[in-house]
């Protein structure tokens, strides 16, 4: 926006909009996406370096070459910027020597990596030619709608801004050129994404990390258009103010919501790791067991034990009885913590349908008595819902399946001798969907922390 010569106030508006860009929050709150942002930033920096100054210099060109090289070897995000930057240099200077000076090293090294390593080691995903255009269209329209937080008409706002910049003489040639470059980068990025990812389906175009790229390219020229138009037509300020307020406030609210969700997942993982402490030396727990396999699959019991033995990890977190029971269930350990599951306070799921069984309430629990073949219940859990299962009679198995992640959550109810009280198992569902609980035939099953609809 500095190159656009946008007033400071409008630069701040753009920075807030993009800095708290909730529609692309995956890149802002998930550390894994750091390479995505760095590659993007390095390549844009390279573009700014070789296009800056009153005249080209060898020093600037070599600096830009180094930045493009770093960007390409950080993540492929920078590839679209690098391609457009090469075209910009070729058109603006028409110097093959300068083109080679800036891009021979980054593109040469990247091509060598791709030929000798990338093609043999990377998965060869099919290219769905019929889905490329629908994917590209979906990505652009959805990304711009999310940028403005206006369903279906965000694309219109962006197109209006582009038309104004291209056709009205209020804008300088430099502002038009920069807008064209940003638009080209956005188009090439989504085109490459469509070629490489459209086999996953059109909805893959709506990924938050891709929407961020759309916002990063569109917000600068939108802010430029608004600032110039309001300078000439100040009476339009209320309309522009409402549009920008909705766009920024909507993204900020979305960012805070996603951030809070990530913090909740982090806190959930913390107590699951803390609960693993007492099982690090239990022989029944295999080294490869993951205390929190859904979001932290790389952390194993063996890894935690090594960290503890080296004095690099410990936990003094106070765990509730329910948390301890949950840990025992996840690690397959019989527990004597509770003889009956009442009072655990896990009312996080609702039974929405029952097949082949009758239900009755007993205190805080729901008692299910099979009456037919294949008895089962369908439940609707809240996020990260937990509930306990107790059954009596002969040994039996209870399976839990989530439509969003089939087969992930299953637990065996080992009742020991006939008539004995079963150990309590707490089943946790961190994903969305409606779990289906298959009941053991011929015996009563008690669910606590589950309510009848």
CORNORZI-V606338 format. One record per backbone hydrogen bond with DSSP energy under -0.5 kcal/mol. NH is the residue of the N-H (numbers start at 1). CO is the residue of the C=O. Records with the same first field share a line. If there is no record, write none. Layout:
# CORNORZI-V606338
NH = CO, CO
This chain:
# CORNORZI-V606338
5 = 2
6 = 1
10 = 7
11 = 7
12 = 8
13 = 9
14 = 10
15 = 11
16 = 12
17 = 13
18 = 14
19 = 15
20 = 16
21 = 18
22 = 20
24 = 21
25 = 22
27 = 24
28 = 25
29 = 25
30 = 26
31 = 29
33 = 30
34 = 31
35 = 32
37 = 33
38 = 34
39 = 35
40 = 36
41 = 37
42 = 38
43 = 39
44 = 40
45 = 41
46 = 42
47 = 43
48 = 44
49 = 45
50 = 46
51 = 47
52 = 48, 49
61 = 57
62 = 58
63 = 59
64 = 60
65 = 61
66 = 62
67 = 63
68 = 64
69 = 65
70 = 66
71 = 67
72 = 68
73 = 69
74 = 71
75 = 71
78 = 75
79 = 76
80 = 77
81 = 77
82 = 78
83 = 79
84 = 80
85 = 81
86 = 82
87 = 83
88 = 84
89 = 85
90 = 86
91 = 87
92 = 88
93 = 89
94 = 89, 90
96 = 94
99 = 95
100 = 96
101 = 97
102 = 98
103 = 99
104 = 100
107 = 103
108 = 103, 104
109 = 105
110 = 106
111 = 107
112 = 108
113 = 109
114 = 110
115 = 111
116 = 112
117 = 113
118 = 113
119 = 114
120 = 117
121 = 117
122 = 118
125 = 123
128 = 126
129 = 127
131 = 128
132 = 128, 129
135 = 131
136 = 132
137 = 133
138 = 134
139 = 135
140 = 136
141 = 137
142 = 138
143 = 139
144 = 140
145 = 141
146 = 142
147 = 143
148 = 144
149 = 145
150 = 145
151 = 149
153 = 150
154 = 150
157 = 153
158 = 154
159 = 155
160 = 156
161 = 157
162 = 158
163 = 159
164 = 160
165 = 161
166 = 162
167 = 163
168 = 164
171 = 168
176 = 172
177 = 173
178 = 174
179 = 175
180 = 176
181 = 177
182 = 178
183 = 179
184 = 180
185 = 181
186 = 182
187 = 183
188 = 184
189 = 185
190 = 186
191 = 187
192 = 188
193 = 189
194 = 190
195 = 191
196 = 192
197 = 193
198 = 194
200 = 197
201 = 198
204 = 201
205 = 202
206 = 203
207 = 204
210 = 207
211 = 207
212 = 208
213 = 209
214 = 210
215 = 211
216 = 212
217 = 213
218 = 214
219 = 215
221 = 217
222 = 218
223 = 219
224 = 220
225 = 221
226 = 222
227 = 223
228 = 224
229 = 225
230 = 226
231 = 227
232 = 228
233 = 229
236 = 233
237 = 234
240 = 236
241 = 237
242 = 238
243 = 239
244 = 240
245 = 241
246 = 242
247 = 243
248 = 244
249 = 245
250 = 246
251 = 247
252 = 248
253 = 249
254 = 250
255 = 251
256 = 252
257 = 253
258 = 254
259 = 255
260 = 256
261 = 257
262 = 258
263 = 259
264 = 260
265 = 261
266 = 262
267 = 263
268 = 264
269 = 265
270 = 266
271 = 267
272 = 268
273 = 269
274 = 270
275 = 271
276 = 272, 273
277 = 274
279 = 276
280 = 277
282 = 279
283 = 281
285 = 282
286 = 284
289 = 286
291 = 289
293 = 290
296 = 292
299 = 296
300 = 298
301 = 289
302 = 287
304 = 300
305 = 301
306 = 302
307 = 303
308 = 304
309 = 305
310 = 306
311 = 308
312 = 307
313 = 307
319 = 317
324 = 320
325 = 321
326 = 322
327 = 323
328 = 324
329 = 325
330 = 326
331 = 327
332 = 329
333 = 328
344 = 341
348 = 346, 449
349 = 449
350 = 380
351 = 451
352 = 350, 378
353 = 378
355 = 376
358 = 369
360 = 367
362 = 365
365 = 362
366 = 447
367 = 360
368 = 366, 445
369 = 358
370 = 368, 443
371 = 356
372 = 356
375 = 372
376 = 355
377 = 437
378 = 353
379 = 435
380 = 350
381 = 379, 433
382 = 348
384 = 429
385 = 382, 429
387 = 427
388 = 448
389 = 425
390 = 446
392 = 444
396 = 413
398 = 411
399 = 438
400 = 409
401 = 436
402 = 405
405 = 402
408 = 405
410 = 408
411 = 398
413 = 396
414 = 412
415 = 413
420 = 417
422 = 391
423 = 414
425 = 389
427 = 387, 425
429 = 385
430 = 428
435 = 433
436 = 401
437 = 377, 435
438 = 399, 436
439 = 375, 437
443 = 440
445 = 368
446 = 390
447 = 366
448 = 388
449 = 364
451 = 349
453 = 351
